[in-house]
Amino acid sequence: MTYGSETRSLSMGLIRRFRDTQGVMGRAMLSLRDQRNEEIRRRTRGTDIAQRVACEKWKWARHIARWNGEPAL
């Protein structure tokens, strides 16, 4: 779900879709119906997808900032 998220623009709509998808996947894993996303993340010991995507974007930005413009061999 986070593949390529380093280069996407992170809008509120995209964050909402990520969180909704994470909740649906968690409910499917736990066979739960009416549980809140926070409860599902607590039970699966998962991290919030929006925080993870934001962290990945910062890691990519640091990588690009260190890059000197030379192609990798």
Secondary structure by P-SEA (a helix, b strand, c coil): cccccccccccaaaaaaaaaaaaaaaaaaaccccccaaaaaaaaccccaaaaaaaaaaaaaaaaaaccccccc
